[in-house]
Amino acid sequence: MNRQRETGIYVAVAAIFTTLIVLLLRAGPRLETTALAAPATLATSPDFWATLRAGWHTPAALLLAQLLVILLAARLLGSLCRRVGQPAVVGEMAAGILLGPSLLGRVWPVGAAALFPPSSLDNIRVLSQMGLMLFMFAVGLDLDWRAIRGKARQAVVISHASILVPFTLGLGLAYGLYAEFAPAGVPFAAFGLFLGTAMSVTAFPVLARIVRERGLHTTPLGSLVLTCAAADDVTAWVILAAVIALVRAGSAGSTLGLVALTVAYAGLMVGVVRPLLARLGRPLTAGGKLRRAALPTFFLTLIASAFVAEAIGIHALFGAFLAGAIMPPDGRLRELLSGKVQDVAVLLLLPLFFVLAGLRTQLGLLNSAYLWGMCALITAVAVAGKLLGSALAARLVGIAWPDSLRIGVLMNTRGLMGIVILNIGYDLGILSPAIFTMMVVMALGTTCMTGPGLNLLARWPASETEAAAEKPASARI
């Protein structure tokens, strides 16, 4: 009985209000004037296909189509790279290059122009920058300061050698490339410092993934190389901030002022914000879950730090990296935050950055044996500086040759970090399209070398060195 009554009420209410809606729609046109009735509406448009084409070209529809194509290409090529023993990031970066003028623009120029019109690139650029900031925040979170302190002597020697040697070689190479490849009006110092920085960086996230996939993270070698890469990242980003300050400031006086502001900002973050975040109360519940009130505070710190870094003249990415590095030292907290950030940054927004880099990478510019020879020379100098510099420094601090060479091979991984630095140089107008393309090929090539290099060295038995055997518990990652 109740069910029949409820059904009757429903039918009556629906009938009454449907009748009222129909009457109002019939009476409404009497209010229309000739001026209002004149324009054609969507319902009276004679061209249905024109309406569909207009819907495809709306900014929202175009961005969603771009996201769909980008994510599918990144996942497909990333999976293929995993199957052949390469990091997924290599495939994701390759997807960006293939969707750019190097392949899609050549094979199907009309489709490439429709999918990535110049007017839409600003939207991709903004979203990719947000993804990069989240990613750099996660890189800062993944740093283990206790491990760096525990392995300070060896890690600092190896890390700084792995920066100074390729940086110096890159600067020397820039001396030979400057006249032919530097954009007009760019000072040699800016050109040379950016090439040196791009050659000296190590991709800590990619390296950490390779170390874990190969089961090295529980070994003394894995612990040491992760510590070296973390120290390398910190040093490289400090150098990059100084180089950007030099480029943007222009004069020596302005550069000194900008450096002073940068030092004051970093001191404020480390000396004031870091202890304040630690005193805000326990951010984790008894069950190890993140308290809801803590999450907005951490992300506001990220946004504020990135804003200040961008406002004072260094890059917002440095601010995001520093914000992650000063988060409370609780390992569970950092792991939870890093997981939340990477779910959005790595899976959704970061592929946009790869495509933006791919649209700038024009392999067609390398249209002669001479240019490809210059690209090979850049790659050879980069490998010699990073791999040999790291390996020789490791040997000098008492590590046996097999492990020293493994450290050199791993530290030679540039991956995404190298691409990030190159894109900053491109945005600042310091790198021409040709030299940018050569350096991107170098970054991809050195990353692809890591897996085969480790496989080759696997035939050489590792030797436990006294330095590795004395690994302290605080250095475990």
C-alpha positions in Angstrom: 0.0 0.0 0.0 2.8 2.4 0.9 4.6 1.6 -2.4 1.4 2.4 -4.4 0.9 5.7 -2.6 4.5 6.7 -3.2 4.2 5.9 -6.8 1.0 8.0 -7.1 2.6 11.0 -5.4 5.6 10.8 -7.7 3.4 10.6 -10.9 1.2 13.5 -9.7 4.2 15.8 -8.8 5.9 15.0 -12.1 2.7 15.7 -14.1 2.0 19.0 -12.3 5.5 20.4 -12.7 5.9 19.1 -16.3 2.7 20.9 -17.2 4.0 24.1 -15.6 7.3 23.9 -17.5 5.5 23.4 -20.8 3.1 26.3 -20.2 6.0 28.6 -19.3 8.0 27.6 -22.3 5.0 28.3 -24.5 4.3 31.7 -23.0 7.9 32.8 -22.9 8.3 33.7 -26.7 5.7 36.4 -26.3 8.2 38.4 -24.3 10.9 38.2 -27.0 11.5 41.3 -29.2 12.6 41.2 -32.8 16.2 42.0 -31.8 16.4 39.1 -29.5 14.9 36.6 -31.9 17.1 37.5 -34.8 20.4 35.7 -34.0 20.6 32.0 -34.9 20.8 29.7 -31.9 22.5 26.3 -31.6 19.1 24.6 -31.9 18.2 26.4 -35.2 21.7 26.2 -36.7 21.5 24.6 -40.2 25.1 23.2 -40.0 25.3 20.4 -37.4 28.9 19.5 -38.4 30.0 23.1 -38.0 28.6 23.1 -34.5 30.7 19.9 -33.7 33.8 21.5 -35.2 33.3 24.6 -33.1 33.0 22.4 -30.0 36.3 20.6 -30.8 38.1 23.9 -30.9 37.0 25.2 -27.5 40.0 25.5 -25.2 38.7 22.9 -22.7 38.0 20.3 -25.5 41.4 20.9 -27.1 43.2 20.6 -23.7 41.4 17.4 -22.9 42.3 15.9 -26.3 45.9 16.9 -25.8 45.9 15.3 -22.4 44.4 12.1 -23.8 47.0 11.8 -26.6 49.9 12.8 -24.3 49.1 10.4 -21.5 48.4 7.4 -23.9 51.7 8.0 -25.7 53.7 8.4 -22.4 52.2 5.2 -20.9 52.7 3.2 -24.1 56.4 4.2 -24.6 57.1 4.1 -20.9 55.9 0.5 -20.8 57.9 -0.4 -23.9 61.1 1.0 -22.3 60.5 -1.0 -19.1 60.3 -4.2 -21.1 63.7 -3.5 -22.7 65.3 -2.6 -19.4 65.2 1.1 -19.6 63.6 3.5 -17.1 60.0 4.5 -18.0 61.0 8.2 -18.0 63.1 7.5 -21.1 60.0 6.5 -23.0 58.0 9.4 -21.6 60.6 11.9 -22.8 60.7 10.1 -26.1 56.9 10.4 -26.4 57.3 14.1 -26.1 59.9 14.2 -28.9 57.8 12.0 -31.2 54.7 14.2 -30.7 56.7 17.2 -31.7 58.0 18.4 -35.1 60.6 15.6 -35.1 58.0 12.9 -36.1 54.4 13.9 -35.9 55.1 17.3 -37.4 56.8 15.6 -40.4 54.5 12.7 -40.9 51.2 14.5 -40.3 51.7 18.2 -40.2 48.0 19.0 -40.5 47.1 16.8 -37.5 50.1 18.1 -35.5 49.0 21.7 -36.1 45.4 20.9 -35.2 46.4 19.0 -32.0 49.1 21.4 -30.8 48.3 24.9 -32.3 50.7 27.6 -31.0 47.8 29.4 -29.2 47.3 26.3 -27.0 50.9 26.0 -25.8 50.5 28.5 -23.1 47.9 26.3 -21.3 50.3 23.3 -21.6 53.2 25.4 -20.3 51.3 26.6 -17.2 50.1 23.1 -16.4 53.6 21.6 -17.0 55.2 24.2 -14.7 52.7 23.2 -12.0 53.6 19.6 -12.5 57.3 20.4 -12.4 56.9 22.3 -9.1 55.1 19.4 -7.5 57.8 17.0 -8.9 60.7 19.2 -7.5 58.8 19.3 -4.2 58.8 15.5 -4.2 62.5 15.4 -5.1 63.2 17.6 -2.0 61.0 15.3 0.1 63.0 12.2 -1.0 66.3 13.7 0.3 67.5 11.9 3.4 69.6 14.4 5.3 70.7 11.9 7.9 72.1 9.7 5.1 74.0 12.6 3.6 75.5 13.5 7.0 76.3 9.8 7.7 78.2 9.4 4.4 79.4 13.0 4.3 83.1 12.5 3.6 82.8 10.0 0.8 79.5 11.4 -0.7 80.8 15.0 -0.7 84.1 14.1 -2.4 82.4 11.9 -5.1 79.4 14.3 -5.6 81.5 17.4 -5.9 84.0 15.7 -8.2 81.0 14.5 -10.4 79.9 18.1 -10.7 83.3 20.0 -11.0 84.8 17.8 -13.7 81.8 17.8 -16.1 81.1 21.4 -15.3 84.6 22.4 -16.3 84.6 20.3 -19.4 81.2 21.7 -20.4 82.5 25.2 -19.9 85.5 24.4 -22.1 83.2 22.9 -24.7 81.1 26.0 -24.7 84.2 28.0 -25.5 84.4 26.1 -28.8 80.6 26.1 -29.5 79.8 29.7 -28.5 80.6 31.5 -31.8 78.6 29.1 -33.9 75.7 28.0 -31.7 74.9 30.7 -29.1 72.0 33.0 -29.8 72.8 36.5 -30.8 73.3 38.8 -27.8 73.8 36.1 -25.2 77.0 36.6 -23.1 79.5 33.7 -23.1 79.2 33.4 -19.3 75.5 32.7 -19.5 75.9 30.2 -22.4 78.9 28.4 -20.8 77.5 28.2 -17.3 74.2 26.7 -18.5 76.0 24.1 -20.6 78.2 23.2 -17.7 75.3 23.0 -15.3 73.3 20.7 -17.6 76.3 18.4 -18.0 77.0 18.2 -14.3 73.5 17.3 -13.0 72.4 13.8 -11.9 68.7 12.7 -12.1 68.2 11.6 -8.5 64.6 10.3 -9.0 65.5 8.2 -12.0 68.7 7.0 -10.3 66.8 6.0 -7.2 64.2 4.1 -9.3 67.0 2.2 -11.1 68.8 1.4 -7.8 65.6 0.0 -6.3 64.5 -1.9 -9.4 67.9 -3.7 -9.3 67.8 -4.4 -5.6 70.8 -2.3 -4.9 69.2 0.0 -2.3 69.9 -2.5 0.5 73.6 -2.7 -0.3 76.4 -0.4 0.8 76.9 0.6 -2.9 73.3 1.6 -3.3 73.3 3.5 -0.1 76.4 5.4 -1.1 75.3 6.2 -4.6 71.9 7.5 -3.5 73.6 9.7 -1.0 76.0 11.0 -3.7 73.1 11.7 -6.0 71.2 13.5 -3.3 74.2 15.7 -2.5 74.7 16.2 -6.2 71.1 17.5 -6.6 71.4 19.9 -3.7 74.7 21.3 -5.1 73.5 21.4 -8.7 70.3 23.4 -7.8 72.3 25.9 -5.7 74.6 26.4 -8.7 71.6 26.7 -11.0 70.1 29.3 -8.8 73.3 31.3 -8.8 73.6 31.0 -12.6 70.0 32.2 -13.1 70.6 35.1 -10.7 73.7 36.1 -12.8 71.7 35.9 -16.1 68.7 37.8 -14.9 70.6 40.4 -12.9 72.9 41.4 -15.7 75.4 43.7 -13.9 77.8 42.6 -11.1 76.1 44.9 -8.5 72.6 43.5 -9.3 74.0 39.9 -9.2 75.4 40.5 -5.7 72.1 41.9 -4.5 70.2 39.0 -6.0 72.6 36.5 -4.4 72.2 38.2 -1.0 68.4 38.0 -1.4 68.7 34.3 -2.3 70.9 33.6 0.7 68.5 35.4 3.0 65.6 33.5 1.6 67.3 30.2 2.0 68.3 31.1 5.5 64.7 32.1 6.4 63.4 28.8 5.0 66.0 26.6 6.9 66.3 28.7 10.1 62.7 29.8 10.6 60.2 27.9 8.5 61.7 24.5 9.0 61.6 24.6 12.8 58.1 26.2 12.6 56.8 23.3 10.5 58.3 20.8 13.0 56.5 22.5 15.9 53.0 22.6 14.3 52.2 19.3 16.1 52.4 15.7 15.0 51.3 15.7 11.3 50.6 11.9 11.5 47.9 10.1 13.5 48.6 7.1 15.7 47.8 4.9 12.8 50.4 6.5 10.5 47.9 8.5 8.4 48.4 12.2 7.5 46.3 14.6 9.6 43.9 16.6 7.4 44.9 19.9 8.9 48.6 19.3 8.1 48.2 18.9 4.3 47.1 22.5 3.5 50.0 23.9 5.6 52.6 21.9 3.7 51.2 22.9 0.3 50.9 26.5 1.2 54.5 26.4 2.2 55.3 24.9 -1.2 53.4 27.7 -3.1 54.8 30.5 -0.9 58.4 29.2 -1.3 58.0 28.9 -5.1 56.5 32.4 -5.3 59.3 34.0 -3.3 61.9 32.2 -5.4 60.4 33.4 -8.6 59.8 36.9 -7.3 63.4 37.5 -6.2 64.7 36.4 -9.5 65.7 32.8 -9.2 63.4 30.1 -10.5 60.2 28.9 -8.8 61.5 25.3 -9.2 64.3 26.0 -6.8 61.7 27.3 -4.3 59.6 24.1 -4.7 62.7 21.9 -4.2 63.7 23.8 -1.1 60.2 23.6 0.4 60.3 19.8 0.0 63.8 19.6 1.6 62.8 21.5 4.8 59.7 19.4 5.5 59.7 17.6 8.9 62.2 14.8 9.0 59.7 12.0 9.8 60.3 9.4 7.1 56.7 8.2 7.1 55.4 11.7 6.6 57.8 12.4 3.7 56.8 9.1 2.1 53.1 9.9 2.4 53.5 13.5 1.0 55.8 12.3 -1.8 53.2 9.6 -2.8 50.3 12.1 -2.9 52.3 14.6 -4.9 53.7 12.1 -7.4 50.3 10.7 -8.1 49.3 14.0 -9.6 52.6 15.3 -10.9 54.2 12.2 -12.4 51.0 10.5 -13.8 49.1 13.6 -15.1 51.0 16.8 -15.3 54.6 15.8 -15.9 54.0 14.2 -19.3 52.8 17.7 -20.5 56.3 19.0 -19.7 57.8 16.1 -21.9 55.6 17.1 -24.8 56.5 20.8 -24.4 60.2 19.8 -24.5 59.5 17.6 -27.4 57.8 20.4 -29.3 61.1 22.4 -28.8 63.3 19.4 -29.8 63.7 19.6 -33.6 65.9 16.7 -34.7 65.4 18.0 -38.2 67.8 20.8 -37.4 70.6 18.3 -37.1 70.6 17.9 -40.9 74.2 17.2 -41.6 77.0 14.8 -40.5 78.8 17.7 -39.0 75.9 18.6 -36.6 75.4 15.0 -35.6 79.2 14.8 -35.0 78.9 17.9 -32.7 76.1 16.1 -30.9 78.2 13.0 -30.5 81.1 15.2 -29.2 78.8 16.8 -26.6 77.6 13.4 -25.4 81.2 12.1 -25.2 82.4 15.0 -23.2 79.4 14.7 -20.9 80.0 11.0 -20.3 83.7 11.4 -19.8 83.2 14.2 -17.3 80.4 12.6 -15.2 81.3 8.9 -15.4 85.0 9.2 -15.1 84.9 12.1 -12.6 82.7 10.1 -10.3 84.5 6.8 -10.7 88.0 8.3 -10.2 86.8 10.2 -7.1 85.2 7.0 -5.7 88.5 5.1 -6.2 90.5 7.9 -4.5 88.3 7.6 -1.3 89.0 3.9 -1.1 86.3 2.2 -3.1 87.4 -0.7 -5.3 87.3 -0.3 -9.1 84.2 -2.4 -9.8 82.0 -0.4 -7.4 83.7 2.9 -8.5 82.7 2.2 -12.1 79.2 1.3 -11.1 78.9 4.6 -9.2 80.2 6.4 -12.3 77.6 4.7 -14.5 74.8 5.5 -12.1 75.9 9.2 -11.6 75.9 9.6 -15.4 72.1 9.4 -15.4 70.7 12.8 -16.3 67.1 12.1 -17.2 64.4 14.6 -16.3 66.7 16.9 -14.3 68.9 17.6 -17.3 65.8 18.3 -19.4 64.4 20.7 -16.8 67.7 22.7 -16.7 67.8 22.8 -20.5 64.2 24.1 -20.7 65.0 26.8 -18.2 67.9 27.9 -20.4 65.7 27.8 -23.5 63.0 29.9 -21.8 65.6 32.5 -20.8 66.8 32.6 -24.5 70.3 31.3 -23.6 70.2 28.2 -25.7 69.4 28.2 -29.4 67.0 25.5 -30.9 70.0 23.6 -32.4 72.1 23.4 -29.2 69.0 22.7 -27.1 68.2 19.7 -29.4 71.8 18.4 -29.1 71.7 18.7 -25.3 68.4 16.9 -25.1 69.8 14.0 -27.2 72.8 14.0 -24.7 70.5 13.8 -21.7 68.4 11.0 -23.2 71.5 9.1 -24.4 73.3 9.2 -21.0 70.1 8.0 -19.3 69.8 5.1 -21.7 73.4 4.1 -21.1 72.8 3.3 -17.4 71.1 0.0 -17.8 73.4 -1.5 -20.4 76.4 -0.1 -18.4 75.3 -1.9 -15.2 74.7 -5.1 -17.1 78.2 -4.9 -18.6 79.7 -4.3 -15.2 77.7 -7.2 -13.7 80.3 -9.6 -15.2 82.9 -7.9 -13.0 82.4 -9.2 -9.4 81.8 -6.4 -6.9 84.4 -6.0 -4.1 83.4 -5.0 -0.6 85.7 -2.1 0.3 86.6 -1.0 3.8 84.7 2.2 3.2 81.5 0.4 2.2 81.8 -2.1 5.0 81.9 0.7 7.5 78.5 2.0 6.4 76.6 3.5 9.4 73.0 2.6 10.1 72.0 6.3 9.6 73.0 6.0 5.9 70.5 3.4 5.0 67.9 4.6 2.5 
